[in-house]
Amino acid sequence: LAVLVRRRGCHYSPSFSSLAGGMDFEVQTIEAEICLKRPATELGEGSIWDVRTARLLWLDIPHAKLFRLDPTTGENEEHDLSAYSTHVSSVVPLDANDDPSGDRVGVTLREGFALYNFRTKDLEVLGGNPQVVERERFNDGKVDPQGRYWAGTFTKNEALEPVPNGSLYRRNPSGSVDMVLSGVGISNGITWTKDGRTMYYNDTFTAQVDAFDFDAGTGDISNRRTCIKGFGETNGCCIDADGMLWVARFNGGCAGRYDPASGKLLAEVRVPEAAGKQVTSVAFGGDGFGDLFLTTAREGKTAAEAAAEGQDLAGSLFCVPRARLAGIGAVPGQPPNALRLN
């Protein structure tokens, strides 16, 4: 059942304004279904579909846990990477030409880019990683249409408050790593249009989504401009077959579907109240990329504290099947890009 709600943003977020004029408008809203209850997850993140295995990859960042979920059976493989690093912050599939088996994936650890093998449980730190200073770590990352791995960092001060000293990096198939942006607050969601000419990027500090012109041949970006603004805290994002952006709203309790051309909120998926407000990432998967998956978190609370507040589903994984998405006018997603090693 889709519900028409007159609002400016997601149900927990008090502020949203559209570049089309900041006017109120009716938004179709549905509630996501529980896909995997896992209250042990502190900071679920990084959801992405792996077409090689028909599995959803996702993470628990501060516990350095990497998961691989089979939505048809509910089996959720758990891989502990804490022997290699204190954090694992993003995961991406490899291109089938580099690994058709689906055994290997790209990841970012606190310190930078690496490869992990699900079968052997071995991890290979890739060369060329930048120097990461004290209280800095890598965060979200995704792959561009040419197979380059983009991921950024964020830094905290002595009071453990985020400060805008992070960077956005691009790892090229040649193995070189380039710093693309500096002065980043919390580097977060990143995705590309189907034609490969535009890159969208979320720095949570800015409370907006920015667009860049993207040079497919060089990987260079230019002409930064705001396409959606007025967020509380942007997080992960993905793009659908119509070129609309789905953006996770951390402390907003939902993910919204936005038109990047106008900034208008078109529809939203909220998580149950028992999941809390921290929606962290959003990804398409399943047959024909028709299902939508959302990760959540309970950052700043123990599992017991979250449960005592009626949020025993915080940290769990949620989904919306294709048929229910169609009910709010949404369409399947674009296939995610895969990491190329050569």
N, C-alpha and C positions, 0 to 999 in steps of 0.2 A: 504494500500500500504506500503510495506516495502522498505526502502531505504538502499542501501549499502554505508557505509561511512568509509573511511580509517581514523582512529583516534586512540588515545591512551586512551581516556576516554569519559565521557559525554560532551555534546557540550559546556558547560560553563567552564569545568574544564581543565586547561592547563597541568596538570600533571597526567599521569598514567603509571605505569610500571608493567609488568607481571613477576611473578617469573619464567616463562618459558623462559625468556631471554630479556624482555623489548622491543621486536620488535613491529613495527607497524603491524596491521592486520585489515582486513575488518570486520566491525561490522554492523549487520542489526539493523536498528533503526526505531521505529514508534512513533507517537505522541499519547498520551493518550487523551481520550474523557472526556468532563466535565460530572461529575456524579451529583454533587450538588454544585451550586454556593453559596458560603457563605463568602463574604469578611469581615464579622464581626469577623471571626476567626483570632486570632493573631498567634497562634502556634498550628495548627492542628497536631495531633500526635496519636500514639498508636493504629492504625487500626488493627482489628482482627475480624474474622468471628465467630459468635455464632451459632453452628449447631442446638441448641435447638429451636431457633426462626427464623433461616434463616435471620438474621440481621447482619449488619456490626456495630461493636462497634468502636467508635473513640472519640477523646478528643480535647478540647482547653485548654492547660495546665495552662497558667497564669490567665485565667478567671474561672478556676475550673468548666468547663462545660464538661459533659458527654453526648455523643450522641448515638442514636441507629437508624440506617438507614435501611429502607426497600427499596432495590434497584428496586424492581418491581413496586412500587407505587411512589417512591421518597419521602415518608414521613420520616422526620428526627426528631425523638423525642429529646427534649433538657431537660437535667436535670442539675440544678444549685446546685453545691456542695459547693458554697462559704460560706455557713453558717457553714460548718464543717472544712474547710481549705482554705488556700490561693491558693493552687494548687492541681490538680489531674493529675498524670503523666503517669499512665498506667491503663489498664483495661483488665481483662481476664475472660472468661466464667468459671462457675463452672461445675464440673463433673455432668452428669445427675443423678448419684446415690445420689448426695448431693442435687440437685435441678433440677428435670426434667422440671419444669415450664418455666425456663429461666428468672424468675423474679430477681434472685440474681446474682451478679457478684463480682469478686474480683477487688479491685482498690488499687493503691498506692496514698496516699495524700503526701503533703510535709513531713509529720512526719512519714509515714510508711504505713503498710499494713492495709486494712480495707475491709469490705463487704458493698455493696450497694444494696438496693432493689428497682427496677424500679416501682413496683406496689405501695408500701407503701411510697416510698421516704425516707425511714429510712436508716441511716448509722451506722454500728457497727465497731468501731476501735478494731482491733484484739490485743491480748496481745503479749508481748515479743518484741515489736518494739525497735530498738536501739535508743540511744539518738542522736538526730539530732541537730547540733550546729548552731549558728547564721550564716546566709548566706549559709547554706547547705540545700539541698532538695533532695527528691527522684526523680528519672527520669524514664527511660524506664524499662519495666519488662515483663517477659513471664514465662510460666510454662513448666517444664521438663516432660518427658514421665511418670514419677511416680507421678505427681501431685504436685510437690513442686513449690512454687512461688519464682522466682528469680527476684530481682530488685536492682538497684544500685543508688548511690547518686553522686552529684557533689557539689563542694564548690566554693564560690567566695571570693576574698580578699576584703579589704576595698575600693579598686578602682572598685569593682564589676567585676573583671576579673576572669575567671575560673582558679583555681589552682589545682594541682594533690593531693588533700587531701580527695577525695571521697572513697567510699567502694562499694563492691558488696556483697549483702546479699542473703541468701537462707532461705525461710520460709518453714518448714517441716510440713507434715500433722499432726504431734504430737502437733504442736503449737509452737515449739521452733524455734528460728531464729539464724542462724549462719552467721558470717562474713567470706566470702570466699576469697575476695581480698581486699587489701588496696592500697593506693597510686594511686587511679583511678582518671583520669582527668574528663571526662564526660562519665559516664556509659550509654551505649546506646544499640543497637540491640543485641539480643541473641536468638539462636535457636539450635536445636539438629537434628542429622541425624536420618533416619528412624530406623536404628538398635540400636539407643540409646547409641552408643559407643563414639560419638564425640560431643562436644559442641563448637559452634562458638560464638564469642563475639567481639563486637565493643566498644572500648574506643576511642571516637572521638579525643582525644588528640594525639593518636598514629598514626593516619592517615593510619590505616591498620585493617584487620580482623585477629583475632587470633583463633587458634583451640586448644582445650584441649582434652585429654583423659577423658572420663566420666565414673564413676563407678555408674551404675544404682542402686545398692543396698544401697550405702551410700550417694550418691550425691556428692562425692568428685571429684575434678578435678586435673589433673596433666599434665605434659609434654606440657607446653605452647609453641606454635610455631606460626610463622606468616604464613598464607596461601594466603593472598592477601595484597599487599602493594601499596603505591604510591597514596593514596587517598588525596583529599583536606580535606574533613570532612565526615567521615562515620556517618550514622544515623541508622534508623531502618532497620531490615532485616527479611527475611523469606526464606524458603527452598522449592524447588519443588520436584515432584515425582522422578526425576532423580538425586536428591541430589545436584543440582546446587543452589547456593546462589543468591538471589535477594537482593541488598543492595541499600538503598536510599542514594543519594548524596546531602547533604545539601550544598547549594551554587554551586551545579553542575547542577541543573535543570533537574535531571533525576534519574531513578533507573536502575542499571545494573545487568545483569545476568552473574555470574562468575562461573568458574569451580574451586572449592577450592583445587583440587588436583594439578592444574598447575598454578593457579592465573590468568588464561586467561579470558578476557572479551569476552563473547559470543554474547550478544545482549543487547539492551537497549531500555527503554521506556522514552521518554522525555515529559515534560509537555509543553503546549503552552507558548509562550513568555509572554502572558498576566498573567500567573501564577507566574512570577518571577523565581527565582533560588532556592528557599528554599523547596526542597523535603525532607520530614521528616520521613515518614514511608511507608511501602509497605506490602500488605497482599493479600493472595488468599481467594476467597469466591465464592459464587454463587453455581450453580448446579455442583457437583463433584469438587468443588474448581477450576473451570476452568477460572474464571475471576480474574484480578489483579486490586487492588485498591491502590491509592497513595494519601497521605495527603500532604498538602503544608502549608506554613506559610508566614507571612510578618513581622517577628521579627525585631524590630528596626524602624518600620514605622507605622503610623496610616493608617487606611483604605483610608482616603482622600489622604495622601501622596503617597500611593501605586497606587491609581487610577490616580493621576496626572502624574505618571511615566509610565503610560500605563500598570499597573499591577493590574487591577481591579479584576482579578481572584485569586490573591494571598490569601491563606487561604482556598481555595475551595478544594473539593474532586474530584478526577479523577479516571477513570477506563479504562481498556482495556479488551474487551470481549474475550472469549476463541478462537473464530475463528481468530481474529487478532493476538493473541499471537502465534497461530500455524504457522502463516505466517512468523514469525521470528525464527522458530524452537524451541519455548518454549513449555512446557508441563504444565498441572495443578499442583497445589500445594499439599503439604502434609497437612492433617488436623491439626489444631492447638491443642495443648495439653490443658487439662482443669484442673482447680484447684480442688484438693481433700482436704476436711476438716477433714477426719478421715483416 
